[in-house]
Amino acid sequence: MATMTDERECNTRGQFAEETTDDDILAAIRESEFPAVIARWVADTLEIERPSAHRRLEWLYEDGEVERGKLSPRVVIWWIPRE
């Protein structure tokens, strides 16, 4: 019996790597007409799933690449800190 395997590569966190890179996400935020964005905007702009966009933004936050703020318990905004 043949078994199905997932041939996607894993990233450094052991998760399946996606075709959208961190640089793609950061570039989208930089090029946005808005000073801050939400995960749904990132997902729609880059055509990825919203949970994936949120998870990737969390990782970028942990790495110090983006900042975040809560507008309400369910609304988080993300922006690139000024240097």
Secondary structure, DSSP 8 states (H G I E B T S, - for coil): ---------B-TTSSB--SS-HHHHHHHHHHSSSSSB-HHHHHHHHT--HHHHHHHHHHHHHTTS-EEEEEETTEEEEE----
